[in-house]
């Protein structure tokens, strides 16, 4: 006799067979949550306020993530005083009319809730949102396009928020001896 399993039974069976959650590290000795305990971290009392001065817009590219945080926190001195929008393709989404409203909607929320008065936009070379460095044909063309797009982004933001200060940076990976470093260039 052949049994017909309904799809829901199959899904329930799979639920019990397949581990749920992130399975990157299954070692119980390094689990952060043991016996369903919660973890709390201490924050700077300043972060309990309801506003911040700056909104930072970056690309999600993992190669730049740590350097971006260090640059924003330490070099720009914004630790605990900024909102951060990180989106694939970063600034490309603001200058592209098809995706501009998505970024503007997130930006508007930050302006409304946190009273920001400054934006920092960090774009990077070899961005997948643009198709990578190879899509430009030359380093000069890539640099000119990215700088032009950064300036266009500034114009668009200032058009919408005339009192906003907008700072632009272009970052790149640079090989120095055996190390690769992230260089930041301020764009006027």
PASEBA-1860 file (N, C-alpha, C; in nm, 3 decimals):
! residues 188
1> XXXXXXXX> 0.083/-0.116/0.000/0.000/0.000/0.000/0.089/0.125/0.000 ~ 0.064/0.213/-0.092/0.144/0.333/-0.109/0.079/0.447/-0.030 ~ 0.159/0.515/0.053/0.106/0.626/0.131/0.136/0.757/0.059 ~ 0.042/0.847/0.062/0.062/0.981/0.007/0.092/1.076/0.122 ~ 0.211/1.137/0.120/0.246/1.236/0.221/0.206/1.373/0.171 ~ 0.139/1.444/0.253/0.103/1.581/0.217/0.228/1.667/0.235 ~ 0.242/1.773/0.155/0.361/1.859/0.163/0.390/1.912/0.303 ~ 0.291/1.942/0.381/0.313/1.997/0.514/0.385/1.897/0.604
9> XXXXXXXX> 0.353/1.769/0.590/0.422/1.667/0.670/0.568/1.658/0.631 ~ 0.595/1.675/0.503/0.732/1.672/0.455/0.811/1.789/0.512 ~ 0.752/1.908/0.514/0.818/2.026/0.568/0.843/2.009/0.717 ~ 0.746/1.957/0.790/0.764/1.935/0.933/0.876/1.834/0.956 ~ 0.879/1.728/0.879/0.986/1.628/0.893/1.121/1.691/0.865 ~ 1.131/1.773/0.763/1.257/1.840/0.733/1.299/1.933/0.846 ~ 1.203/1.999/0.909/1.233/2.091/1.018/1.307/2.018/1.130 ~ 1.268/1.897/1.159/1.332/1.822/1.267/1.463/1.758/1.224
17> XXXXXXXX> 1.485/1.743/1.096/1.607/1.680/1.046/1.718/1.780/1.018 ~ 1.681/1.900/0.981/1.780/2.000/0.941/1.807/2.092/1.058 ~ 1.935/2.113/1.091/1.965/2.206/1.200/1.918/2.346/1.165 ~ 1.867/2.416/1.264/1.822/2.552/1.239/1.926/2.650/1.289 ~ 1.918/2.773/1.242/2.012/2.876/1.284/2.143/2.865/1.209 ~ 2.237/2.945/1.250/2.367/2.950/1.186/2.449/2.828/1.228 ~ 2.503/2.758/1.134/2.581/2.638/1.166/2.728/2.658/1.135 ~ 2.774/2.781/1.131/2.913/2.806/1.099/3.007/2.738/1.198
25> XXXXXXXX> 2.976/2.749/1.326/3.062/2.691/1.429/2.973/2.612/1.524 ~ 2.980/2.482/1.515/2.895/2.397/1.597/2.956/2.362/1.732 ~ 3.071/2.413/1.763/3.137/2.379/1.888/3.065/2.442/2.006 ~ 3.022/2.359/2.102/2.949/2.412/2.217/3.039/2.495/2.308 ~ 3.170/2.475/2.301/3.259/2.550/2.388/3.269/2.696/2.347 ~ 3.232/2.730/2.223/3.241/2.869/2.180/3.103/2.931/2.158 ~ 2.997/2.859/2.198/2.864/2.916/2.184/2.852/3.040/2.271 ~ 2.795/3.145/2.214/2.775/3.266/2.291/2.656/3.254/2.384
33> XXXXXXXX> 2.555/3.186/2.339/2.437/3.168/2.423/2.433/3.025/2.472 ~ 2.455/3.007/2.600/2.455/2.875/2.659/2.330/2.864/2.746 ~ 2.258/2.754/2.732/2.136/2.732/2.809/2.036/2.848/2.796 ~ 2.027/2.901/2.675/1.933/3.009/2.644/1.952/3.135/2.729 ~ 2.072/3.157/2.774/2.101/3.279/2.849/2.118/3.395/2.753 ~ 2.091/3.514/2.802/2.111/3.633/2.721/2.246/3.694/2.753 ~ 2.299/3.764/2.655/2.425/3.833/2.675/2.398/3.982/2.666 ~ 2.455/4.058/2.755/2.442/4.203/2.751/2.580/4.263/2.738
41> XXXXXXXX> 2.589/4.370/2.662/2.716/4.443/2.652/2.694/4.585/2.700 ~ 2.796/4.639/2.758/2.790/4.774/2.810/2.801/4.873/2.695 ~ 2.727/4.982/2.703/2.737/5.086/2.601/2.777/5.217/2.666 ~ 2.827/5.303/2.584/2.862/5.436/2.626/2.733/5.509/2.665 ~ 2.728/5.573/2.780/2.604/5.643/2.821/2.559/5.747/2.717 ~ 2.652/5.800/2.641/2.617/5.898/2.537/2.525/5.837/2.431 ~ 2.534/5.705/2.409/2.452/5.643/2.305/2.307/5.629/2.348 ~ 2.276/5.660/2.472/2.138/5.652/2.519/2.056/5.774/2.474
49> XXXXXXXX> 2.122/5.875/2.419/2.048/5.993/2.373/1.967/5.956/2.248 ~ 1.882/6.044/2.204/1.793/6.013/2.092/1.834/6.077/1.961 ~ 1.950/6.138/1.958/1.994/6.199/1.833/2.140/6.167/1.809 ~ 2.185/6.190/1.688/2.326/6.180/1.654/2.352/6.283/1.546 ~ 2.476/6.316/1.525/2.510/6.422/1.432/2.520/6.379/1.286 ~ 2.558/6.255/1.262/2.603/6.216/1.129/2.539/6.087/1.081 ~ 2.518/6.081/0.952/2.477/5.958/0.886/2.590/5.919/0.791 ~ 2.635/5.795/0.801/2.742/5.744/0.715/2.681/5.646/0.616
57> XXXXXXXX> 2.718/5.660/0.489/2.671/5.569/0.385/2.794/5.500/0.326 ~ 2.792/5.366/0.328/2.902/5.287/0.272/2.844/5.170/0.192 ~ 2.933/5.102/0.123/2.901/4.976/0.057/2.918/4.864/0.161 ~ 2.857/4.750/0.134/2.869/4.637/0.227/2.998/4.557/0.211 ~ 3.078/4.588/0.114/3.196/4.506/0.081/3.279/4.473/0.205 ~ 3.289/4.345/0.234/3.360/4.297/0.353/3.506/4.339/0.357 ~ 3.567/4.360/0.242/3.709/4.397/0.237/3.735/4.531/0.305 ~ 3.632/4.614/0.312/3.648/4.749/0.365/3.580/4.769/0.501
65> XXXXXXXX> 3.503/4.672/0.547/3.419/4.689/0.666/3.499/4.730/0.790 ~ 3.602/4.658/0.825/3.679/4.689/0.945/3.749/4.824/0.931 ~ 3.809/4.849/0.817/3.877/4.977/0.795/3.778/5.093/0.801 ~ 3.657/5.071/0.748/3.554/5.176/0.755/3.521/5.210/0.900 ~ 3.500/5.108/0.983/3.467/5.132/1.123/3.579/5.207/1.195 ~ 3.702/5.167/1.171/3.815/5.235/1.234/3.826/5.379/1.186 ~ 3.807/5.400/1.056/3.813/5.534/0.998/3.703/5.623/1.055 ~ 3.581/5.571/1.058/3.466/5.647/1.108/3.482/5.678/1.257
73> XXXXXXXX> 3.514/5.577/1.335/3.524/5.593/1.480/3.644/5.676/1.523 ~ 3.760/5.644/1.469/3.884/5.704/1.518/3.929/5.826/1.437 ~ 3.941/5.812/1.306/3.992/5.921/1.225/3.892/6.037/1.219 ~ 3.765/6.005/1.193/3.664/6.109/1.187/3.610/6.146/1.326 ~ 3.640/6.064/1.427/3.598/6.093/1.564/3.448/6.083/1.587 ~ 3.382/5.992/1.517/3.236/5.982/1.525/3.185/5.869/1.614 ~ 3.271/5.804/1.686/3.229/5.690/1.767/3.107/5.726/1.852 ~ 3.005/5.640/1.845/2.880/5.656/1.919/2.802/5.781/1.880
81> XXXXXXXX> 2.826/5.834/1.760/2.757/5.956/1.719/2.721/5.953/1.570 ~ 2.681/5.834/1.520/2.641/5.829/1.380/2.548/5.710/1.354 ~ 2.463/5.730/1.254/2.385/5.621/1.196/2.465/5.569/1.078 ~ 2.441/5.445/1.040/2.520/5.385/0.932/2.428/5.309/0.838 ~ 2.428/5.350/0.713/2.359/5.276/0.608/2.466/5.208/0.525 ~ 2.461/5.077/0.521/2.555/4.999/0.442/2.472/4.919/0.343 ~ 2.492/4.945/0.216/2.408/4.886/0.112/2.495/4.839/-0.004 ~ 2.464/4.724/-0.064/2.546/4.679/-0.178/2.552/4.785/-0.287
89> XXXXXXXX> 2.672/4.814/-0.331/2.690/4.915/-0.434/2.699/5.056/-0.379 ~ 2.669/5.072/-0.251/2.682/5.200/-0.183/2.627/5.317/-0.261 ~ 2.714/5.406/-0.300/2.675/5.533/-0.362/2.609/5.514/-0.498 ~ 2.639/5.404/-0.564/2.576/5.377/-0.694/2.424/5.381/-0.682 ~ 2.373/5.335/-0.569/2.228/5.332/-0.547/2.169/5.471/-0.530 ~ 2.247/5.567/-0.487/2.197/5.703/-0.472/2.198/5.777/-0.605 ~ 2.297/5.755/-0.688/2.303/5.826/-0.816/2.221/5.757/-0.925 ~ 2.181/5.633/-0.902/2.098/5.560/-0.997/1.952/5.595/-0.972
97> XXXXXXXX> 1.884/5.656/-1.070/1.744/5.696/-1.050/1.651/5.580/-1.014 ~ 1.684/5.459/-1.056/1.598/5.342/-1.028/1.602/5.300/-0.882 ~ 1.711/5.327/-0.812/1.724/5.282/-0.672/1.737/5.398/-0.574 ~ 1.739/5.519/-0.624/1.761/5.638/-0.541/1.660/5.650/-0.427 ~ 1.533/5.627/-0.454/1.431/5.647/-0.352/1.447/5.552/-0.233 ~ 1.498/5.432/-0.257/1.523/5.341/-0.146/1.621/5.403/-0.047 ~ 1.732/5.454/-0.097/1.832/5.514/-0.010/1.779/5.643/0.053 ~ 1.708/5.724/-0.025/1.650/5.847/0.030/1.551/5.817/0.142
105> XXXXXXXX> 1.474/5.710/0.130/1.378/5.677/0.235/1.449/5.642/0.366 ~ 1.559/5.571/0.358/1.636/5.536/0.478/1.703/5.661/0.534 ~ 1.752/5.744/0.446/1.816/5.868/0.487/1.716/5.958/0.558 ~ 1.596/5.970/0.501/1.491/6.055/0.559/1.454/6.009/0.701 ~ 1.452/5.880/0.721/1.420/5.827/0.854/1.526/5.868/0.955 ~ 1.652/5.861/0.915/1.761/5.900/1.004/1.754/6.049/1.035 ~ 1.727/6.130/0.934/1.716/6.274/0.955/1.603/6.304/1.052 ~ 1.489/6.239/1.031/1.371/6.264/1.113/1.390/6.218/1.258
113> XXXXXXXX> 1.441/6.097/1.276/1.452/6.040/1.410/1.572/6.089/1.489 ~ 1.683/6.114/1.420/1.807/6.143/1.492/1.863/6.282/1.468 ~ 1.793/6.363/1.392/1.829/6.504/1.373/1.970/6.523/1.318 ~ 2.010/6.440/1.224/2.145/6.451/1.171/2.163/6.581/1.093 ~ 2.286/6.630/1.092/2.317/6.752/1.018/2.437/6.734/0.926 ~ 2.487/6.612/0.920/2.605/6.585/0.837/2.594/6.445/0.779 ~ 2.639/6.430/0.656/2.648/6.297/0.593/2.792/6.273/0.552 ~ 2.836/6.152/0.573/2.967/6.108/0.527/2.941/5.994/0.430
121> XXXXXXXX> 2.988/6.011/0.307/2.968/5.909/0.205/3.105/5.852/0.168 ~ 3.116/5.721/0.181/3.242/5.653/0.148/3.214/5.555/0.035 ~ 3.278/5.579/-0.077/3.270/5.488/-0.191/3.405/5.419/-0.204 ~ 3.408/5.310/-0.277/3.537/5.241/-0.291/3.560/5.193/-0.433 ~ 3.687/5.180/-0.466/3.726/5.127/-0.597/3.700/4.976/-0.600 ~ 3.685/4.922/-0.716/3.658/4.780/-0.740/3.524/4.739/-0.679 ~ 3.426/4.827/-0.689/3.294/4.801/-0.632/3.212/4.713/-0.727 ~ 3.157/4.606/-0.672/3.076/4.514/-0.752/2.949/4.579/-0.804
129> XXXXXXXX> 2.898/4.682/-0.735/2.780/4.754/-0.781/2.801/4.819/-0.917 ~ 2.925/4.853/-0.946/2.962/4.911/-1.074/3.014/4.806/-1.172 ~ 3.028/4.684/-1.126/3.084/4.579/-1.210/3.233/4.557/-1.187 ~ 3.288/4.616/-1.082/3.430/4.600/-1.050/3.517/4.694/-1.132 ~ 3.645/4.698/-1.099/3.739/4.787/-1.166/3.748/4.760/-1.316 ~ 3.740/4.634/-1.354/3.756/4.597/-1.495/3.651/4.662/-1.584 ~ 3.533/4.694/-1.530/3.426/4.750/-1.612/3.454/4.894/-1.656 ~ 3.551/4.959/-1.594/3.581/5.099/-1.628/3.683/5.111/-1.742
137> XXXXXXXX> 3.761/5.010/-1.764/3.861/5.015/-1.871/3.996/5.067/-1.828 ~ 3.999/5.155/-1.728/4.128/5.206/-1.678/4.109/5.260/-1.536 ~ 4.221/5.272/-1.466/4.216/5.328/-1.330/4.169/5.473/-1.332 ~ 4.212/5.546/-1.435/4.174/5.687/-1.446/4.023/5.700/-1.465 ~ 3.966/5.618/-1.554/3.822/5.622/-1.580/3.744/5.584/-1.454 ~ 3.793/5.484/-1.382/3.726/5.443/-1.259/3.728/5.556/-1.157 ~ 3.844/5.615/-1.136/3.858/5.724/-1.040/3.768/5.842/-1.077 ~ 3.767/5.880/-1.203/3.684/5.993/-1.248/3.536/5.964/-1.229
145> XXXXXXXX> 3.493/5.843/-1.262/3.351/5.806/-1.247/3.309/5.807/-1.101 ~ 3.390/5.743/-1.017/3.355/5.737/-0.874/3.354/5.875/-0.809 ~ 3.450/5.959/-0.844/3.453/6.095/-0.788/3.333/6.176/-0.839 ~ 3.300/6.162/-0.966/3.184/6.232/-1.021/3.056/6.185/-0.953 ~ 3.043/6.054/-0.930/2.924/6.001/-0.864/2.915/6.047/-0.718 ~ 3.028/6.055/-0.651/3.028/6.106/-0.514/2.979/6.251/-0.512 ~ 3.028/6.331/-0.605/2.986/6.472/-0.611/2.838/6.485/-0.646 ~ 2.791/6.399/-0.736/2.648/6.398/-0.772/2.565/6.362/-0.650
153> XXXXXXXX> 2.611/6.264/-0.573/2.540/6.223/-0.452/2.531/6.340/-0.355 ~ 2.642/6.414/-0.340/2.640/6.531/-0.252/2.536/6.633/-0.300 ~ 2.534/6.661/-0.430/2.437/6.756/-0.486/2.294/6.711/-0.460 ~ 2.267/6.581/-0.478/2.132/6.528/-0.456/2.090/6.543/-0.310 ~ 2.181/6.515/-0.219/2.149/6.526/-0.076/2.128/6.671/-0.035 ~ 2.214/6.760/-0.084/2.201/6.901/-0.048/2.076/6.962/-0.111 ~ 2.039/6.914/-0.228/1.915/6.961/-0.290/1.794/6.927/-0.202 ~ 1.796/6.809/-0.145/1.686/6.765/-0.059/1.696/6.821/0.083
161> XXXXXXXX> 1.820/6.837/0.133/1.846/6.887/0.268/1.950/7.000/0.259 ~ 1.908/7.122/0.230/2.000/7.233/0.200/2.100/7.267/0.311 ~ 2.069/7.239/0.436/2.161/7.274/0.545/2.259/7.161/0.579 ~ 2.248/7.052/0.509/2.331/6.934/0.538/2.475/6.955/0.491 ~ 2.568/6.919/0.577/2.709/6.915/0.539/2.736/6.774/0.486 ~ 2.800/6.764/0.370/2.827/6.633/0.311/2.976/6.619/0.284 ~ 3.038/6.517/0.346/3.180/6.487/0.327/3.192/6.360/0.244 ~ 3.283/6.363/0.148/3.301/6.252/0.054/3.439/6.190/0.068
169> XXXXXXXX> 3.442/6.056/0.061/3.569/5.984/0.065/3.567/5.871/-0.036 ~ 3.682/5.848/-0.095/3.701/5.735/-0.187/3.810/5.648/-0.128 ~ 3.778/5.520/-0.113/3.876/5.429/-0.055/3.921/5.326/-0.158 ~ 4.042/5.276/-0.135/4.097/5.175/-0.226/4.189/5.083/-0.149 ~ 4.205/4.964/-0.202/4.300/4.868/-0.145/4.436/4.893/-0.209 ~ 4.537/4.910/-0.126/4.672/4.939/-0.176/4.769/4.840/-0.114 ~ 4.847/4.776/-0.199/4.947/4.680/-0.150/5.072/4.757/-0.108 ~ 5.112/4.737/0.017/5.232/4.800/0.071/5.321/4.689/0.126
177> XXXXXXXX> 5.421/4.652/0.048/5.506/4.540/0.086/5.425/4.412/0.086 ~ 5.421/4.342/0.199/5.344/4.218/0.211/5.201/4.241/0.258 ~ 5.168/4.365/0.290/5.036/4.393/0.344/4.949/4.469/0.244 ~ 4.821/4.451/0.259/4.723/4.528/0.183/4.654/4.621/0.281 ~ 4.654/4.748/0.250/4.592/4.849/0.337/4.480/4.919/0.263 ~ 4.391/4.978/0.339/4.283/5.058/0.282/4.324/5.205/0.294 ~ 4.327/5.272/0.180/4.358/5.416/0.178/4.229/5.495/0.157 ~ 4.214/5.603/0.230/4.100/5.692/0.218/4.146/5.825/0.158
185> XXXX> 4.075/5.870/0.056/4.105/5.999/-0.006/3.983/6.089/0.008 ~ 4.003/6.209/0.063/3.892/6.303/0.076/3.867/6.365/-0.062 ~ 3.742/6.367/-0.103/3.705/6.421/-0.235/3.643/6.558/-0.213 ~ 3.701/6.662/-0.273/3.646/6.797/-0.255/3.512/6.814/-0.326
END
